[in-house]
């Protein structure tokens, strides 16, 4: 991969070119984007056409997931130009844990600055057994937060079911929340939180200012449904979740996420956004 040398000054300069969602937040409107894993097969075939398609649906932003890490800087610049031309933002990226480690964080930092991201999110982790393993993950997140601070980027963590299943009487998410810097975003995946038996509203209220983005993924306990339900078809109480996220959680943007449904990827993405818009506006 071709390496471009970035000075600290250029990092800061790029970091200051992120106008984006904060004006919308200040005006009381939370922008809604999509986690691109939702349209992963389309993205593999034609990334630019897929971004054009989700923009045409009305999405205001997106979150790229791990494969973006293999992009060369020129590819990232081409994508940023397309995003700018379309008027859509890259809110954040999902990253394997190793990308936020000492060996790879520099490249993650450079790519995210090119894309105009604000948050570099650890998408999952494989900690050592016990709560001490989760404390090590917290230490890694703090390292990443410190390493990226001068550039204007922030670290984040995305939960799955595992983080809400108690270990020795304590949920790992509580360990992460307690042992990470306040600047580390706790990105809430609503569906996996529900499947693990936890209350997303209670979690948001217990962590004021930390839930700066949410994956709006629904879930149903009915046999054969699970995550295949569309947004609004599952058990999530979205009205209460959004109220908590905006009044207490510090929500800056929402992201639709779908693991697969009875419709095609792009049709699923469109239907979920339409439901969101109908319920929210």
Residue frames relative to the residue before (quaternion, step in Angstrom):
aa qw qx qy qz dx dy dz
X 1.0000 0.0000 0.0000 0.0000 0.00 0.00 0.00
X 0.4679 -0.6749 0.4984 0.2777 3.57 -0.91 0.91
X 0.2234 -0.7875 0.5642 0.1078 3.58 -0.84 0.97
X 0.1672 -0.7570 0.6240 0.0976 3.55 -0.96 0.89
X 0.3487 -0.7430 0.5300 0.2131 3.58 -0.82 0.93
X 0.1117 -0.7872 0.6062 0.0202 3.56 -0.78 1.10
X 0.2899 -0.7267 0.5914 0.1952 3.56 -0.92 0.88
X 0.6474 -0.4964 0.3847 0.4317 3.56 -1.25 0.31
X 0.6201 0.5504 -0.3453 0.4397 3.59 1.02 -0.74
X 0.6775 0.4802 -0.3038 0.4671 3.59 0.94 -0.86
X 0.5805 0.5620 -0.3736 0.4556 3.60 1.12 -0.60
X 0.6868 0.4812 -0.2880 0.4624 3.56 0.83 -1.01
X 0.6426 0.5341 -0.3288 0.4401 3.56 0.96 -0.86
X 0.6715 0.4763 -0.3003 0.4817 3.55 0.96 -0.85
X 0.6324 0.5509 -0.3302 0.4331 3.55 1.03 -0.79
X 0.6793 0.4898 -0.2892 0.4636 3.55 1.10 -0.66
X 0.6299 0.5288 -0.3463 0.4514 3.58 1.25 -0.06
X 0.4921 0.6308 -0.4458 0.4014 3.57 1.10 0.68
X 0.0889 -0.8347 0.5408 0.0543 3.63 0.25 1.18
X 0.3680 0.8736 -0.3082 0.0801 3.44 0.84 -1.22
X 0.9105 -0.0854 -0.0195 0.4041 3.49 -1.14 -0.75
X 0.5416 0.6642 -0.4186 0.3005 3.57 1.08 -0.45
X 0.5926 0.5440 -0.3727 0.4626 3.60 1.14 -0.49
X 0.6350 0.5198 -0.3248 0.4701 3.55 1.05 -0.77
X 0.6335 0.5270 -0.3311 0.4597 3.57 1.00 -0.82
X 0.6575 0.5200 -0.3095 0.4488 3.55 0.93 -0.92
X 0.7046 0.4534 -0.2691 0.4749 3.58 1.07 -0.67
X 0.5869 -0.6227 0.3488 0.3823 3.56 1.31 0.05
X 0.6326 0.4960 -0.3391 0.4887 3.59 1.27 0.16
X 0.2284 -0.7787 0.5696 0.1302 3.58 -0.61 1.11
X 0.3668 -0.7407 0.5088 0.2409 3.63 -0.61 1.02
X 0.2336 -0.7687 0.5809 0.1309 3.55 -1.14 0.64
X 0.0625 -0.7968 0.6010 -0.0045 3.52 -0.88 1.04
X 0.4103 -0.6917 0.5321 0.2648 3.54 -1.27 -0.33
X 0.3919 -0.6521 0.5918 0.2662 3.55 -1.11 0.74
X 0.4211 -0.7709 0.4210 0.2262 3.55 -0.50 1.21
X 0.4527 0.6482 -0.4616 0.4023 3.59 1.24 -0.01
X 0.5710 0.6142 -0.3654 0.4040 3.57 1.19 -0.58
X 0.7710 0.2355 -0.1193 0.5795 3.58 1.15 -0.64
X 0.1251 0.8770 -0.4567 0.0815 3.53 1.16 0.73
X 0.6686 0.4885 -0.3259 0.4561 3.62 0.93 -0.77
X 0.6391 0.5036 -0.3183 0.4864 3.57 1.02 -0.78
X 0.6389 0.5425 -0.3201 0.4416 3.57 1.01 -0.84
X 0.6334 0.5317 -0.3285 0.4562 3.58 1.03 -0.78
X 0.6960 0.4927 -0.2740 0.4448 3.57 0.96 -0.89
X 0.7985 -0.1063 0.1266 0.5789 3.59 0.88 -0.94
X 0.2617 -0.8157 0.4955 0.1437 3.60 0.07 1.27
X 0.7011 0.4738 -0.2962 0.4430 3.59 0.80 -0.93
X 0.6502 0.5056 -0.3224 0.4664 3.60 0.96 -0.80
X 0.6382 0.5274 -0.3251 0.4571 3.58 1.06 -0.73
X 0.6446 0.4989 -0.3208 0.4824 3.57 0.99 -0.80
X 0.6272 0.5224 -0.3365 0.4695 3.59 1.01 -0.75
X 0.6587 0.5276 -0.3099 0.4379 3.58 0.96 -0.87
X 0.7041 0.4476 -0.2911 0.4681 3.61 0.82 -0.89
X 0.5949 0.5437 -0.3635 0.4673 3.57 1.17 -0.52
X 0.6502 0.5310 -0.3060 0.4490 3.56 1.00 -0.84
X 0.6209 0.5455 -0.3362 0.4515 3.57 1.18 -0.51
X 0.5956 -0.5822 0.3619 0.4188 3.56 1.21 -0.52
X 0.4166 0.6913 -0.4879 0.3325 3.58 1.23 0.17
X 0.3476 -0.7725 0.5064 0.1611 3.56 -1.00 0.89
X 0.8040 0.0416 -0.0113 0.5930 3.55 1.23 -0.26
X 0.1935 -0.7766 0.5873 0.1205 3.54 -1.31 0.02
X 0.2361 -0.7186 0.6324 0.1672 3.49 -1.41 0.17
X 0.2683 -0.7569 0.5756 0.1547 3.56 -0.61 1.15
X 0.2691 -0.7643 0.5597 0.1735 3.56 -1.13 0.60
X 0.8737 -0.2747 0.0485 0.3986 3.52 -1.41 0.33
X 0.6353 0.5508 -0.3812 0.3844 3.71 0.78 -0.72
X 0.5306 0.6335 -0.4176 0.3778 3.61 1.15 -0.45
X 0.5809 0.6336 -0.3626 0.3600 3.56 1.15 -0.65
X 0.6535 0.5112 -0.3097 0.4645 3.57 1.22 -0.42
X 0.4672 0.6820 -0.4509 0.3366 3.58 1.23 -0.08
X 0.4070 -0.6362 0.5869 0.2917 3.52 -1.20 0.57
X 0.6727 -0.5070 0.3406 0.4176 3.57 -1.19 0.42
X 0.6373 0.5311 -0.3405 0.4425 3.59 1.00 -0.75
X 0.6239 0.5271 -0.3383 0.4675 3.59 1.05 -0.71
X 0.6528 0.5101 -0.3116 0.4653 3.57 0.97 -0.86
X 0.6455 0.5167 -0.3184 0.4637 3.58 1.03 -0.78
X 0.6335 0.5219 -0.3281 0.4676 3.59 1.03 -0.76
X 0.6534 0.4980 -0.3136 0.4761 3.57 1.01 -0.80
X 0.6393 0.5227 -0.3327 0.4554 3.59 0.96 -0.80
X 0.6286 0.5263 -0.3404 0.4604 3.58 0.99 -0.76
X 0.6474 0.5086 -0.3197 0.4691 3.58 0.97 -0.84
X 0.6378 0.5258 -0.3286 0.4570 3.58 0.92 -0.87
X 0.6644 0.4989 -0.3009 0.4681 3.57 0.93 -0.91
X 0.6530 0.5208 -0.3171 0.4492 3.59 0.93 -0.88
X 0.7181 0.4378 -0.2357 0.4869 3.57 1.07 -0.79
X 0.4154 -0.7232 0.4582 0.3075 3.58 1.24 -0.33
X 0.5449 0.5792 -0.4062 0.4502 3.58 1.14 0.70
X 0.3172 -0.7885 0.5062 0.1465 3.59 -1.05 0.74
X 0.3517 -0.6459 0.6187 0.2763 3.52 -1.27 0.42
X 0.2577 -0.8057 0.5167 0.1319 3.57 -0.21 1.27
X 0.7902 -0.1190 0.1603 0.5795 3.57 0.94 -0.95
X 0.2780 -0.7296 0.5895 0.2070 3.55 -1.33 0.03
X 0.3382 -0.6948 0.5942 0.2233 3.54 -1.27 0.55
X 0.0634 -0.8290 0.5535 -0.0480 3.52 -0.84 1.06
X 0.4992 -0.5910 0.5287 0.3493 3.55 -1.17 0.59
X 0.6599 -0.5462 0.3365 0.3911 3.57 -1.11 0.66
X 0.6315 0.5656 -0.3386 0.4082 3.58 1.00 -0.80
X 0.6026 0.5849 -0.3564 0.4095 3.60 1.14 -0.58
X 0.7031 0.4103 -0.2586 0.5200 3.59 1.23 -0.41
X 0.5093 0.6295 -0.4193 0.4105 3.56 1.28 0.39
X 0.7522 -0.4372 0.2627 0.4172 3.56 -1.30 0.24
X 0.6981 0.5093 -0.2874 0.4131 3.59 0.94 -0.83
X 0.8189 0.2835 -0.1131 0.4860 3.59 0.99 -0.78
X 0.4831 0.7073 -0.4341 0.2792 3.59 1.17 -0.24
X 0.5849 0.5846 -0.3839 0.4107 3.60 1.07 -0.60
X 0.6776 0.4779 -0.2973 0.4734 3.56 0.92 -0.87
X 0.6193 0.5320 -0.3413 0.4658 3.59 1.03 -0.76
X 0.6404 0.5336 -0.3148 0.4539 3.55 0.98 -0.86
X 0.6824 0.4975 -0.2897 0.4504 3.56 0.85 -0.99
X 0.6766 0.4945 -0.3009 0.4552 3.59 0.86 -0.93
X 0.6803 0.4920 -0.2996 0.4532 3.59 0.93 -0.84
X 0.6235 0.5168 -0.3474 0.4727 3.58 1.06 -0.59
X 0.6264 0.5239 -0.3350 0.4700 3.57 1.02 -0.76
X 0.7136 0.4660 -0.2527 0.4579 3.58 0.91 -0.95
X 0.4637 -0.6957 0.4388 0.3292 3.59 1.21 -0.37
X 0.3254 0.7614 -0.4978 0.2581 3.57 1.21 0.43
X 0.3032 -0.6995 0.5958 0.2527 3.51 -1.37 0.13
X 0.8009 0.2423 -0.1016 0.5381 3.57 0.98 -0.87
X 0.1677 -0.7274 0.6592 0.0905 3.53 -1.09 0.92
X 0.1124 -0.8610 0.4960 -0.0098 3.54 -0.15 1.36
X 0.3514 -0.6799 0.6003 0.2323 3.54 -1.00 0.87
X 0.3234 -0.8128 0.4576 0.1594 3.56 -0.37 1.27
X 0.7709 -0.1119 0.0839 0.6214 3.57 1.19 -0.52
X 0.1434 -0.7870 0.5916 0.1000 3.56 -1.25 0.14
X 0.2407 -0.7375 0.6113 0.1565 3.54 -1.29 0.34
X 0.0697 -0.8532 0.5164 0.0223 3.57 0.39 1.22
X 0.5917 -0.5153 0.4658 0.4091 3.53 -1.30 0.24
X 0.6571 -0.5340 0.3467 0.4036 3.62 -1.14 0.49
X 0.7727 0.3634 -0.2654 0.4477 3.55 -1.18 0.63
X 0.6812 -0.5077 0.3492 0.3952 3.54 -1.29 0.26
X 0.5763 0.5821 -0.3877 0.4226 3.59 1.14 -0.51
X 0.5943 0.5625 -0.3627 0.4459 3.58 1.12 -0.60
X 0.6672 0.4877 -0.2970 0.4782 3.56 1.04 -0.78
X 0.6015 0.5402 -0.3613 0.4647 3.59 1.14 -0.55
X 0.6174 0.5296 -0.3442 0.4689 3.57 1.11 -0.62
X 0.6164 0.5204 -0.3435 0.4808 3.59 1.06 -0.70
X 0.6257 0.5286 -0.3333 0.4669 3.59 1.00 -0.80
X 0.6397 0.5229 -0.3219 0.4623 3.60 0.99 -0.83
X 0.6459 0.5147 -0.3206 0.4638 3.58 1.01 -0.79
X 0.6435 0.5122 -0.3184 0.4713 3.59 1.02 -0.78
X 0.6426 0.5098 -0.3210 0.4735 3.57 1.01 -0.76
X 0.6097 0.5394 -0.3443 0.4678 3.58 1.05 -0.76
X 0.6751 0.4934 -0.2937 0.4631 3.57 0.88 -0.97
X 0.6393 0.5301 -0.3278 0.4503 3.58 0.97 -0.85
X 0.6687 0.4925 -0.2934 0.4734 3.58 0.94 -0.89
X 0.6690 0.5221 -0.3006 0.4352 3.57 0.93 -0.92
X 0.7571 0.3962 -0.2080 0.4760 3.60 1.00 -0.77
X 0.4390 0.7522 -0.4310 0.2360 3.58 1.23 -0.34
X 0.6964 0.4947 -0.2945 0.4285 3.57 0.81 -0.94
X 0.6638 0.5078 -0.2997 0.4601 3.61 1.21 -0.46
X 0.5355 -0.6294 0.4043 0.3920 3.57 1.25 -0.32
X 0.5608 0.5866 -0.3924 0.4329 3.57 1.28 -0.02
X 0.1936 -0.7766 0.5894 0.1095 3.56 -1.21 0.53
X 0.4398 -0.6846 0.5202 0.2593 3.54 -1.19 0.62
X 0.0502 -0.7913 0.6083 0.0367 3.54 -1.25 0.45
X 0.2154 -0.7531 0.6021 0.1546 3.56 -1.30 0.24
X 0.2144 -0.7781 0.5851 0.0794 3.55 -0.99 0.99
X 0.3095 -0.7881 0.5059 0.1646 3.57 -0.68 1.05
X 0.1542 -0.6939 0.6834 0.1663 3.49 -1.43 0.31
X 0.7675 -0.3125 0.2238 0.5130 3.63 -1.14 -0.40
X 0.6140 0.6266 -0.3415 0.3373 3.55 0.91 -1.03
X 0.6872 0.5168 -0.2896 0.4206 3.56 0.93 -0.90
X 0.7166 0.4130 -0.2514 0.5027 3.58 1.23 -0.33
X 0.5648 0.5566 -0.4003 0.4594 3.59 1.25 0.21
X 0.4651 -0.7325 0.4174 0.2701 3.63 -0.49 1.18
X 0.1234 -0.7302 0.6689 0.0645 3.50 -1.22 0.78
X 0.8213 -0.0764 0.0011 0.5653 3.58 -0.54 1.13
X 0.7445 -0.4435 0.2106 0.4524 3.54 0.99 0.92
X 0.7170 0.3844 -0.2399 0.5298 3.60 1.26 -0.02
X 0.4029 -0.6981 0.5326 0.2581 3.57 -0.91 0.87
X 0.5433 -0.6448 0.4263 0.3276 3.62 -0.84 0.90
X 0.6038 0.5596 -0.3735 0.4275 3.62 1.04 -0.64
X 0.6131 0.5385 -0.3504 0.4597 3.57 1.10 -0.61
X 0.6264 0.5260 -0.3282 0.4724 3.57 1.07 -0.74
X 0.6648 0.4991 -0.3030 0.4660 3.57 0.94 -0.89
X 0.6596 0.5108 -0.3118 0.4548 3.58 0.92 -0.87
X 0.7011 0.4881 -0.2682 0.4452 3.56 0.91 -0.92
X 0.7934 0.3625 -0.1536 0.4642 3.56 0.98 -0.84
X 0.6270 0.4996 -0.3639 0.4743 3.61 1.21 0.27
X 0.6345 -0.5225 0.4149 0.3902 3.54 -1.27 0.46
X 0.5861 -0.5784 0.4233 0.3779 3.62 -1.09 0.55
X 0.6225 0.5610 -0.3466 0.4214 3.59 1.15 -0.50
X 0.5803 0.5755 -0.3822 0.4313 3.61 1.21 -0.32
X 0.3482 -0.7523 0.5277 0.1852 3.56 -0.64 1.15
X 0.2233 -0.7281 0.6316 0.1449 3.55 -1.10 0.79
X 0.1480 -0.8232 0.5450 0.0581 3.56 0.07 1.32
X 0.2549 -0.8168 0.5061 0.1088 3.57 -0.53 1.20
X 0.1772 -0.7234 0.6594 0.1020 3.54 -0.85 1.06
X 0.3487 -0.7878 0.4710 0.1894 3.55 -0.26 1.29
X 0.6793 0.5274 -0.3051 0.4091 3.58 0.82 -0.96
X 0.7053 0.4479 -0.2800 0.4728 3.58 0.81 -0.92
X 0.5743 0.5647 -0.3668 0.4656 3.57 1.16 -0.57
X 0.6703 0.4961 -0.2894 0.4700 3.57 0.93 -0.92
X 0.6670 0.5095 -0.3176 0.4412 3.59 0.85 -0.92
X 0.6639 0.5018 -0.2969 0.4683 3.58 1.11 -0.69
X 0.5526 -0.6480 0.3735 0.3676 3.59 1.28 -0.05
X 0.5441 0.6089 -0.4038 0.4126 3.59 1.24 0.33
X 0.4538 -0.6777 0.5213 0.2511 3.54 -1.28 0.47
X 0.3583 -0.7674 0.4826 0.2230 3.64 -0.37 1.14
X 0.6287 0.5291 -0.3474 0.4518 3.61 1.02 -0.69
X 0.6574 0.5001 -0.3102 0.4706 3.59 0.91 -0.86
X 0.6463 0.5204 -0.3225 0.4554 3.58 1.00 -0.80
X 0.6362 0.5206 -0.3281 0.4653 3.58 0.95 -0.83
X 0.7011 0.4788 -0.2744 0.4515 3.57 0.83 -0.99
X 0.6499 0.5140 -0.3131 0.4641 3.59 1.16 -0.52
X 0.7688 0.2872 -0.1487 0.5517 3.59 1.27 -0.34
X 0.0608 -0.8503 0.5221 0.0238 3.59 0.62 1.10
X 0.8366 0.2166 -0.1777 0.4708 3.52 -1.00 0.92
X 0.6509 0.5423 -0.3173 0.4262 3.60 1.21 -0.18
X 0.6763 0.4892 -0.2917 0.4672 3.63 1.17 -0.52
X 0.0435 0.8786 -0.4734 0.0447 3.56 0.60 1.16
X 0.7737 0.0677 -0.1183 0.6188 3.55 1.29 -0.05
X 0.1845 -0.7779 0.5949 0.0828 3.54 -1.21 0.61
X 0.3197 -0.6729 0.6251 0.2328 3.53 -1.21 0.62
X 0.2365 -0.7981 0.5448 0.1008 3.54 -0.46 1.25
X 0.2227 0.7608 -0.5551 0.2520 3.51 0.46 1.32
X 0.2741 -0.7764 0.5483 0.1466 3.56 -0.71 1.07
X 0.1313 -0.7825 0.6054 0.0629 3.56 -1.33 0.29
X 0.1132 -0.7800 0.6128 0.0575 3.54 -1.12 0.74
X 0.4102 -0.7158 0.5064 0.2510 3.61 -0.96 0.82
X 0.4788 0.6849 -0.4373 0.3323 3.60 1.24 -0.18
X 0.5734 -0.6138 0.4272 0.3346 3.55 -1.01 0.90
X 0.8213 0.2347 -0.1890 0.4845 3.55 -0.90 0.97
X 0.6617 0.4976 -0.3175 0.4623 3.59 1.24 -0.09
X 0.1198 0.8341 -0.5339 0.0701 3.61 0.45 -1.11
X 0.8174 -0.1942 0.1773 0.5126 3.57 -0.73 -1.12
X 0.5152 0.6608 -0.4206 0.3478 3.60 1.20 0.03
X 0.5206 0.6206 -0.4303 0.3984 3.59 1.23 -0.12
X 0.4909 -0.6450 0.4967 0.3103 3.56 -1.15 0.58
X 0.6763 -0.4436 0.3816 0.4475 3.55 -1.29 0.22
X 0.7990 0.2741 -0.2167 0.4894 3.58 -0.82 1.01
X 0.6562 0.5203 -0.3103 0.4498 3.58 1.26 -0.20
X 0.6650 0.5270 -0.2924 0.4410 3.58 1.26 -0.26
X 0.7330 -0.4435 0.3189 0.4054 3.54 -1.25 -0.50
X 0.4635 0.6945 -0.4471 0.3211 3.60 1.23 -0.13
X 0.2841 -0.7328 0.5936 0.1728 3.58 -0.96 0.90
X 0.1993 -0.8615 0.4555 0.1032 3.51 0.38 1.32
X 0.6137 0.5587 -0.3652 0.4218 3.59 0.94 -0.74
X 0.6908 0.4618 -0.2718 0.4855 3.58 0.90 -0.93
X 0.6328 0.5365 -0.3300 0.4504 3.58 1.04 -0.77
X 0.6824 0.4742 -0.2920 0.4736 3.58 0.86 -0.92
X 0.6301 0.5352 -0.3428 0.4461 3.59 0.98 -0.78
X 0.6752 0.4790 -0.2889 0.4808 3.58 0.94 -0.88
X 0.6482 0.5405 -0.3170 0.4326 3.57 0.94 -0.91
X 0.7428 0.4196 -0.2225 0.4719 3.57 0.96 -0.88
X 0.7197 0.4362 -0.2629 0.4719 3.60 1.02 -0.68
X 0.8059 0.2340 -0.0936 0.5357 3.58 1.10 -0.68
X 0.7212 0.5220 -0.2608 0.3733 3.55 0.82 -1.03
X 0.4126 -0.7140 0.4740 0.3086 3.58 1.15 -0.51
X 0.2076 0.8264 -0.5040 0.1415 3.60 1.17 0.51
X 0.1806 -0.7874 0.5856 0.0664 3.55 -0.93 1.02
X 0.7898 -0.0783 0.0556 0.6058 3.58 1.14 -0.57
X 0.3027 -0.7214 0.5954 0.1828 3.53 -1.30 0.52
X 0.1468 -0.7820 0.6004 0.0802 3.55 -1.19 0.59
X 0.3249 -0.7078 0.5910 0.2100 3.56 -0.81 0.99
X 0.0342 0.7797 -0.6252 0.0065 3.55 -1.06 0.76
X 0.0156 -0.7947 0.6058 -0.0335 3.55 -0.96 0.92
X 0.3017 -0.7722 0.5319 0.1726 3.57 -0.83 0.92
X 0.7292 -0.3193 0.2167 0.5651 3.56 1.29 -0.18
X 0.0131 -0.8042 0.5938 -0.0227 3.59 -0.98 0.78
X 0.7092 -0.4330 0.3365 0.4430 3.56 -1.30 -0.24
X 0.6756 0.4344 -0.2852 0.5229 3.58 1.30 -0.06
X 0.6465 -0.4844 0.3954 0.4372 3.57 -1.28 0.11
X 0.6974 -0.4750 0.3262 0.4262 3.58 -1.24 0.36
X 0.7301 0.4352 -0.2590 0.4587 3.57 0.69 -1.05
X 0.6359 0.5083 -0.3358 0.4738 3.59 1.02 -0.69
X 0.6166 0.5424 -0.3323 0.4640 3.56 1.07 -0.75
X 0.6519 0.5183 -0.3086 0.4596 3.55 0.92 -0.94
X 0.6638 0.5092 -0.2970 0.4603 3.57 0.97 -0.87
X 0.6772 0.4953 -0.2980 0.4553 3.59 0.86 -0.93
X 0.6407 0.5242 -0.3307 0.4532 3.61 0.97 -0.78
X 0.6690 0.4856 -0.3074 0.4714 3.58 0.93 -0.85
X 0.6349 0.5362 -0.3333 0.4453 3.59 0.97 -0.79
X 0.6485 0.5057 -0.3103 0.4769 3.57 1.03 -0.80
X 0.6264 0.5366 -0.3254 0.4624 3.55 1.00 -0.87
X 0.6860 0.4893 -0.2870 0.4556 3.55 0.83 -0.98
X 0.6548 0.5172 -0.3119 0.4544 3.59 1.01 -0.77
X 0.7069 0.4523 -0.2608 0.4773 3.56 1.05 -0.77
X 0.7343 0.4536 -0.2237 0.4527 3.56 1.10 -0.73
X 0.8087 0.2599 -0.1175 0.5145 3.61 1.02 -0.67
